[in-house]
């Protein structure tokens, strides 16, 4: 059976039950007015950059009302709509205004209550002419059951939105993994304490094809629990692998060629991503507090040069100490950094590495970003939960929430069999032995 996005299913169900009453009609009037204004203006880019509310609607209810407005705009062929929303806080939308130069027109929306009706004022502003070019107001009678449905914390579909495409046990302590497609074949690289194992995926089966021992060298920092990072990237038709740990000072970089790994150099920080920032390409990464199970509060940005990875200036930005972090990019351009600090709070930093204010939510120690989705583990003492949110949505309301038996150690973005999703490493203590379970979760759409 064909699946569609969870919030579309939710709102279709909700509003079919209440016979398309006021909230849906008001959202249709708003998006229709905006879409009609930009009709046949294909080279125009626009965004909602202000959404104010003086009603009794909660932030969650406003978030879902906002989705009803913008979902048709994202699919419209009238102009190009860009969604800069980060979320709702204290009855106001918060937006990524660092991207404001991408658009030619601003839209401001104000929601009010008037004599038992819900009203919406829409202002469209042309940046080129510095003028307001459209003002409209719409109003609809709203019945209380509509608002109650908007506020349901879980529409009941989130546990079905993702599925596992791979689930395997490994009788060793896995530090990290990553996957990549090479000439139509899917490879999975798995890092353990002293080696990297390379597996080849074929449909639902997996086979080890190569194992490379690692000589970490001195100095060695003993840790109670060994941790590590593995990062794969492709450059000029070559595949490279970066590996680093909390017990070794150096990150090793290998070239994967003719089905074997060949070491080419070392770096003094762990590479976690590669991106563009102000038209300059960087290696981006961190360092563990060596011998410990958290990272030092430093972000390393090293200018990227294909002829020599050690060449280029390195910039260091201060951060709080943290357990895990992930970069949000748009078309390889760095936009923001999400991290879990040592109090298990999710914290967000802009492209200038300035902290963005947000709500005080706690999660587990694992975080990963894939496209516009963020995956997190749970702040729990027993079994874990895998939680997935859309960036910009209410962080207290996941689009997917699944109980996991064991503790989620690591979450990584990945791709297998042509499907993007999240790798999840699950740790279970069985007496004195430590066993790992590896799963790949992806959207439940075929």
C-alpha positions as CSV (number, residue, x, y, z in Angstrom):
1,X,0.0,0.0,0.0
2,X,1.4,3.4,-0.9
3,X,2.3,5.6,2.0
4,X,2.4,9.4,2.1
5,X,3.8,11.9,4.6
6,X,2.6,11.6,8.2
7,X,1.3,15.1,8.6
8,X,-0.6,14.9,5.3
9,X,-2.3,11.7,6.4
10,X,-3.0,13.2,9.8
11,X,-4.6,16.4,8.4
12,X,-6.5,14.5,5.8
13,X,-8.0,12.3,8.5
14,X,-8.7,15.1,10.8
15,X,-10.4,17.4,8.4
16,X,-12.4,14.7,6.6
17,X,-13.8,13.8,10.1
18,X,-14.9,17.4,10.7
19,X,-16.1,18.0,7.1
20,X,-13.5,20.5,6.1
21,X,-14.6,23.2,8.6
22,X,-13.0,26.6,9.4
23,X,-9.3,25.9,10.0
24,X,-8.8,24.0,6.7
25,X,-10.8,26.7,4.8
26,X,-8.8,29.5,6.3
27,X,-5.5,27.8,5.5
28,X,-6.7,27.3,1.9
29,X,-7.6,31.0,1.6
30,X,-4.2,32.0,2.8
31,X,-2.2,29.7,0.5
32,X,-4.5,30.4,-2.4
33,X,-4.0,34.2,-2.0
34,X,-0.2,33.8,-1.8
35,X,-0.1,31.4,-4.7
36,X,-2.3,33.6,-6.9
37,X,-0.1,36.6,-6.2
38,X,2.9,34.8,-7.6
39,X,1.1,33.1,-10.5
40,X,3.2,32.8,-13.6
41,X,6.2,34.5,-11.8
42,X,8.5,31.6,-12.1
43,X,11.8,33.4,-11.3
44,X,10.4,34.9,-8.1
45,X,11.5,33.4,-4.8
46,X,9.6,34.1,-1.6
47,X,9.3,33.0,2.0
48,X,7.2,33.5,5.1
49,X,9.5,35.3,7.5
50,X,7.0,36.4,10.1
51,X,4.1,34.5,11.7
52,X,2.6,36.2,14.7
53,X,-0.3,34.9,16.9
54,X,-2.5,36.7,19.4
55,X,-4.9,33.8,19.8
56,X,-5.1,31.0,22.4
57,X,-3.5,28.5,20.0
58,X,-0.5,26.7,21.4
59,X,2.9,26.5,19.6
60,X,2.1,22.9,18.5
61,X,-1.3,23.9,17.1
62,X,0.3,26.8,15.3
63,X,2.9,24.5,13.9
64,X,0.3,22.2,12.3
65,X,-1.8,25.1,11.0
66,X,1.4,26.5,9.4
67,X,1.9,23.1,7.7
68,X,-1.5,23.3,6.2
69,X,-0.6,26.7,4.7
70,X,2.9,25.9,3.3
71,X,2.6,22.3,2.1
72,X,0.7,23.5,-1.1
73,X,3.1,26.4,-1.5
74,X,6.1,24.0,-1.6
75,X,4.4,22.1,-4.5
76,X,3.1,25.1,-6.3
77,X,4.6,26.1,-9.7
78,X,3.8,29.8,-9.0
79,X,7.1,31.2,-7.9
80,X,9.6,29.4,-5.8
81,X,8.7,29.0,-2.1
82,X,11.5,28.5,0.5
83,X,10.7,27.5,4.0
84,X,13.0,29.1,6.6
85,X,11.0,28.1,9.6
86,X,12.9,26.8,12.6
87,X,9.9,26.3,14.9
88,X,7.4,28.1,17.1
89,X,8.2,29.7,20.4
90,X,5.9,31.8,22.6
91,X,3.3,32.1,19.8
92,X,5.7,33.3,17.2
93,X,7.4,31.6,14.3
94,X,11.2,31.6,14.5
95,X,13.1,31.7,11.1
96,X,16.6,31.3,9.7
97,X,17.0,35.0,8.6
98,X,20.7,34.4,7.6
99,X,19.2,33.1,4.3
100,X,17.2,36.2,3.6
101,X,19.2,37.1,0.5
102,X,17.8,34.0,-1.2
103,X,14.4,35.6,-1.6
104,X,12.9,38.6,-3.4
105,X,9.6,38.8,-1.5
106,X,8.8,38.6,2.3
107,X,5.4,37.4,3.6
108,X,4.1,38.3,7.1
109,X,1.1,36.6,8.6
110,X,-0.8,37.6,11.7
111,X,-3.4,35.3,13.3
112,X,-6.1,36.9,15.5
113,X,-9.4,36.0,17.2
114,X,-12.5,38.1,16.4
115,X,-16.0,37.4,17.8
116,X,-15.5,33.7,17.8
117,X,-13.8,33.6,14.4
118,X,-10.2,33.0,13.5
119,X,-8.7,35.7,11.3
120,X,-5.5,35.9,9.2
121,X,-3.8,39.1,7.9
122,X,-1.3,38.6,5.0
123,X,1.2,41.2,3.9
124,X,3.5,40.7,0.9
125,X,6.6,42.9,0.7
126,X,8.8,43.4,-2.4
127,X,12.4,43.7,-1.5
128,X,13.5,45.2,-4.8
129,X,11.1,48.1,-4.7
130,X,11.0,48.3,-0.9
131,X,7.2,48.4,-1.0
132,X,4.3,46.5,0.4
133,X,2.6,45.0,-2.7
134,X,-0.4,43.1,-1.2
135,X,-2.5,43.2,2.0
136,X,-5.3,40.8,2.5
137,X,-7.5,39.6,5.5
138,X,-9.5,36.5,5.8
139,X,-11.8,35.1,8.5
140,X,-13.5,31.8,9.3
141,X,-15.6,30.5,12.1
142,X,-13.7,27.8,14.1
143,X,-15.4,25.0,16.1
144,X,-13.6,23.8,19.2
145,X,-13.1,20.2,18.0
146,X,-10.9,21.4,15.2
147,X,-8.5,23.1,17.7
148,X,-8.6,20.0,19.9
149,X,-7.5,17.8,16.9
150,X,-4.7,20.2,16.1
151,X,-3.3,19.7,19.6
152,X,-3.2,15.9,19.6
153,X,0.4,15.1,20.7
154,X,0.6,11.9,18.5
155,X,-1.8,11.3,15.6
156,X,-1.2,7.6,16.0
157,X,0.8,7.1,12.8
158,X,4.4,7.9,13.9
159,X,5.4,4.4,14.7
160,X,4.6,3.3,11.1
161,X,6.5,6.0,9.2
162,X,9.9,4.2,9.2
163,X,11.0,0.6,8.7
164,X,14.3,-1.4,9.1
165,X,15.9,-2.5,5.9
166,X,18.8,-4.2,7.7
167,X,19.1,-5.7,11.2
168,X,22.2,-7.7,12.1
169,X,24.1,-8.8,15.3
170,X,27.8,-8.4,15.5
171,X,29.8,-10.2,18.3
172,X,32.1,-7.3,19.0
173,X,32.0,-3.7,20.2
174,X,31.4,-1.5,17.1
175,X,32.7,2.1,17.4
176,X,31.2,3.5,14.3
177,X,30.1,2.7,10.7
178,X,29.3,4.4,7.4
179,X,28.1,3.3,3.9
180,X,28.7,4.4,0.4
181,X,27.8,3.3,-3.2
182,X,30.7,2.5,-5.5
183,X,30.1,1.8,-9.1
184,X,26.6,0.5,-8.4
185,X,27.7,-1.7,-5.4
186,X,26.8,-0.8,-1.8
187,X,29.6,-1.0,0.8
188,X,29.4,-0.7,4.6
189,X,32.6,0.2,6.5
190,X,32.6,-0.8,10.2
191,X,35.1,0.5,12.7
192,X,36.1,-1.5,15.8
193,X,39.0,-0.9,18.2
194,X,41.9,-2.0,16.0
195,X,40.5,-2.5,12.5
196,X,38.1,-1.5,9.8
197,X,35.9,-4.2,8.2
198,X,34.4,-3.7,4.8
199,X,31.1,-5.4,3.9
200,X,29.3,-5.7,0.5
201,X,25.6,-5.5,0.5
202,X,23.6,-7.5,-2.0
203,X,19.9,-7.0,-1.5
204,X,19.1,-8.2,2.1
205,X,22.4,-10.1,2.5
206,X,25.8,-8.8,3.6
207,X,29.2,-10.3,3.2
208,X,32.6,-9.2,4.6
209,X,35.1,-8.5,1.7
210,X,38.1,-7.0,3.4
211,X,39.6,-6.2,6.9
212,X,42.3,-3.6,7.6
213,X,44.2,-3.5,10.8
214,X,44.9,0.0,12.3
215,X,48.2,0.9,14.1
216,X,47.1,3.9,16.2
217,X,50.6,4.6,17.5
218,X,51.5,6.7,20.5
219,X,50.4,8.5,22.6
220,X,47.7,6.1,23.8
221,X,44.9,7.3,26.1
222,X,43.1,4.4,27.9
223,X,39.4,4.9,28.1
224,X,36.7,3.0,30.1
225,X,34.6,2.8,27.0
226,X,36.3,3.1,23.6
227,X,34.6,5.4,21.1
228,X,35.4,6.4,17.6
229,X,34.3,8.1,14.4
230,X,34.4,6.9,10.8
231,X,33.8,9.3,7.9
232,X,33.6,8.4,4.2
233,X,33.8,10.9,1.3
234,X,34.2,10.9,-2.4
235,X,36.5,13.4,-4.2
236,X,37.5,13.4,-7.9
237,X,36.2,9.8,-8.4
238,X,38.3,8.6,-5.4
239,X,36.9,7.2,-2.1
240,X,38.5,8.3,1.2
241,X,38.0,7.1,4.8
242,X,38.8,9.1,8.0
243,X,39.0,7.2,11.3
244,X,39.6,8.6,14.8
245,X,39.0,7.6,18.4
246,X,39.0,8.8,22.0
247,X,42.2,6.8,22.8
248,X,44.4,8.0,19.9
249,X,45.5,11.6,19.2
250,X,45.6,11.2,15.4
251,X,42.9,10.7,12.8
252,X,44.1,8.4,10.0
253,X,43.0,9.0,6.4
254,X,42.9,6.2,3.9
255,X,42.2,5.9,0.2
256,X,40.0,3.0,-0.8
257,X,41.3,1.7,-4.1
258,X,41.3,-1.8,-5.7
259,X,39.2,-3.0,-2.8
260,X,41.9,-2.2,-0.2
261,X,42.7,0.7,2.1
262,X,45.9,2.6,1.7
263,X,46.9,5.1,4.4
264,X,47.8,8.5,3.0
265,X,48.1,10.9,5.9
266,X,47.1,11.9,9.5
267,X,45.2,14.9,10.9
268,X,45.1,16.1,14.4
269,X,41.3,16.3,14.7
270,X,38.4,13.9,13.9
271,X,36.8,14.7,10.5
272,X,33.0,14.6,10.8
273,X,31.9,16.3,7.5
274,X,32.9,18.4,4.5
275,X,31.0,21.5,3.4
276,X,31.1,24.9,1.9
277,X,31.1,28.1,4.1
278,X,31.4,31.5,2.5
279,X,32.4,29.8,-0.8
280,X,35.3,28.0,0.9
281,X,35.4,24.2,1.3
282,X,36.3,22.8,4.7
283,X,37.0,19.7,6.6
284,X,34.9,20.0,9.7
285,X,35.3,18.1,12.9
286,X,36.1,17.8,16.6
287,X,38.3,16.0,19.1
288,X,37.4,13.8,22.1
289,X,38.6,14.8,25.5
290,X,41.0,11.9,25.1
291,X,40.4,9.0,27.4
292,X,36.9,10.3,28.1
293,X,33.5,9.7,26.5
294,X,32.7,13.2,25.4
295,X,34.1,15.8,23.0
296,X,36.1,19.0,23.9
297,X,34.2,22.2,23.2
298,X,36.1,23.0,19.9
299,X,35.0,23.0,16.3
300,X,37.8,22.6,13.8
301,X,37.4,24.0,10.3
302,X,40.3,23.2,8.0
303,X,40.5,24.5,4.4
304,X,40.1,21.6,2.0
305,X,42.7,21.0,-0.7
306,X,42.5,17.9,-2.9
307,X,46.3,17.7,-3.6
308,X,47.2,17.7,0.1
309,X,44.7,17.2,2.9
310,X,47.2,18.6,5.5
311,X,47.6,21.8,3.6
312,X,45.4,24.8,4.5
313,X,44.7,27.0,7.4
314,X,42.7,25.6,10.4
315,X,40.1,27.7,12.3
316,X,38.9,26.8,15.7
317,X,35.5,27.9,17.1
318,X,34.5,27.5,20.8
319,X,31.6,25.3,21.8
320,X,30.3,23.7,25.0
321,X,31.7,20.2,25.7
322,X,29.3,17.7,24.2
323,X,28.5,14.0,23.6
324,X,27.6,14.1,19.9
325,X,27.0,16.6,17.1
326,X,25.7,16.7,13.5
327,X,25.9,19.4,10.7
328,X,22.8,20.6,8.8
329,X,23.6,21.4,5.2
330,X,21.7,22.6,2.1
331,X,23.3,21.6,-1.2
332,X,26.6,21.2,0.7
333,X,26.4,24.7,2.2
334,X,26.7,24.7,6.0
335,X,23.6,26.1,7.7
336,X,23.6,25.0,11.4
337,X,25.1,22.7,14.0
338,X,23.1,20.5,16.3
339,X,24.7,19.0,19.4
340,X,23.9,17.2,22.6
341,X,25.7,18.8,25.5
342,X,26.9,17.1,28.7
343,X,23.5,17.9,30.4
344,X,21.8,15.9,27.5
345,X,20.3,19.1,26.1
346,X,19.9,19.7,22.4
347,X,21.6,22.9,21.4
348,X,21.6,24.6,18.0
349,X,24.3,26.9,16.5
350,X,24.0,29.1,13.4
351,X,26.4,29.2,10.4
352,X,28.3,31.8,12.3
353,X,28.6,29.4,15.3
354,X,26.3,31.6,17.4
355,X,23.8,29.7,19.6
356,X,20.2,29.9,18.6
357,X,17.7,30.1,21.4
358,X,15.3,27.2,21.8
359,X,13.3,25.1,24.2
360,X,14.9,23.2,27.0
361,X,14.5,19.6,25.8
362,X,16.7,16.6,26.9
363,X,17.6,13.7,24.7
364,X,20.0,10.8,24.7
365,X,23.7,11.1,23.7
366,X,23.2,10.3,19.9
367,X,22.2,12.8,17.2
368,X,22.3,12.7,13.3
369,X,21.0,14.8,10.5
370,X,20.0,13.5,7.1
371,X,18.6,16.1,4.6
372,X,15.9,18.0,6.6
373,X,15.5,15.3,9.3
374,X,17.1,15.0,12.7
375,X,17.3,11.7,14.5
376,X,17.9,11.5,18.3
377,X,18.1,8.9,21.0
378,X,16.0,9.1,24.2
379,X,16.8,10.5,27.6
380,X,16.1,7.3,29.5
381,X,17.7,4.9,31.9
382,X,16.3,1.6,30.5
383,X,15.4,0.8,26.9
384,X,15.9,3.5,24.3
385,X,13.7,5.2,21.7
386,X,14.6,6.3,18.2
387,X,13.0,9.7,17.6
388,X,12.9,11.5,14.2
389,X,11.9,15.1,13.7
390,X,11.7,17.4,10.7
391,X,14.0,20.4,11.2
392,X,11.9,23.4,12.0
393,X,9.0,21.4,13.6
394,X,8.0,21.4,17.2
395,X,10.9,19.5,18.8
396,X,8.5,18.0,21.4
397,X,6.5,16.2,18.7
398,X,8.4,13.6,16.6
399,X,7.2,12.4,13.2
400,X,8.6,9.0,14.3
401,X,9.1,7.5,17.7
402,X,10.1,3.8,18.1
403,X,11.1,1.8,21.2
404,X,14.5,0.2,20.9
405,X,15.6,-2.8,23.0
406,X,19.0,-1.8,24.3
407,X,20.9,1.5,24.3
408,X,21.4,3.6,21.1
409,X,25.2,4.2,20.9
410,X,25.4,6.0,17.6
411,X,23.2,7.3,14.8
412,X,24.6,8.1,11.4
413,X,23.0,9.3,8.1
414,X,23.4,6.7,5.3
415,X,22.1,5.2,2.1
416,X,21.6,1.6,1.1
417,X,19.9,0.1,-1.9
418,X,19.1,3.5,-3.2
419,X,17.3,4.6,0.0
420,X,18.5,7.3,2.4
421,X,18.0,6.8,6.1
422,X,19.7,6.4,9.4
423,X,22.2,3.8,10.6
424,X,21.7,3.0,14.3
425,X,24.2,1.1,16.4
426,X,22.6,-0.5,19.5
427,X,24.6,-1.7,22.4
428,X,23.5,-4.5,24.8
429,X,25.4,-5.7,27.8
430,X,25.2,-9.5,28.2
431,X,27.2,-10.3,31.3
432,X,30.8,-9.5,30.7
433,X,30.5,-9.4,26.9
434,X,29.5,-6.4,24.8
435,X,27.5,-7.1,21.7
436,X,26.4,-4.6,19.0
437,X,23.3,-4.6,16.8
438,X,23.3,-2.6,13.6
439,X,20.0,-1.4,12.0
440,X,19.2,0.8,9.0
441,X,16.0,2.8,9.3
442,X,14.5,4.5,6.3
443,X,11.2,6.1,5.2
444,X,8.4,3.5,4.8
445,X,7.7,4.4,1.2
446,X,8.4,2.0,-1.7
